[in-house]
Amino acid sequence: MKTMTCKQLGGACDMEFSANTFEEIADLSKNHGMEMFQKKRFRPSKSNGRDAKSYEVSKWNAGLV
């Protein structure tokens, strides 16, 4: 099981998501983002021009997360 934060996934807060696969973490993050958007607490972070998902998947696969 691995853990990533909302910020690591391109979000705006430090909420942590734990799961066995990146896809499960992505689903948790997506649901969190939709919930925050509905509560009007959503503020997308800057991605610095990179594709956040492919970057985080590569870190996940390399065991860096």
N, C-alpha and C positions, 0 to 999 in steps of 0.2 A: 504494500500500500504506500502511495506517495501523496504528498500534500503540496498544493500550489495556492497562491493568494490571488485574489481578484486583480490586483495590480499586475502580477506576473502574466495574467491573461489579457491585459489591455484594459482592465477596469479601473475604477476610481477609488476603491477602498482596500482595506487589509483583511477582508473576510477570507478565511481559509477553506479550501475544498480538499477532501481526501477521498481517494478512490484507487482502484487497482489498474485502471486503464486511462489513457488520456481522453478517450471518448467519453468516459463517465465523468471525468472532471469537467470537460467542456459542457456536458449537459447540465451539471450542477451550476456552472458559471452562467450559462444561458438563462436558466430559470431564475437565478439571483438577479441578473441584469433586467429581466422582464419585470420582476417584482419591484425593483428599485425604480424602474421607469414609471410603473403604475403609481408609486408613492411619490413621484416627482423628486427623487433623490439621485437621479442618474446624471452623471457628468462624464462623458467619455474622455479617456486620457489620450494623449498624443502617442501615436505609434512610432514616431520618428522615421516614418517612411518605410517601415519593415512590415512584413506580413507576420503579425503576432502569432497566429496559430502555427505556421510552419516553423517559426523560430522556437517556440515552446515545445513542439513535438520533437524537434531535433535535440533539444536539451533533455527532454524526457527519455528519448531513446538512448542517449549517451550516458544516462544515469546521473546527470548533473542536478536533477531535482529530486 
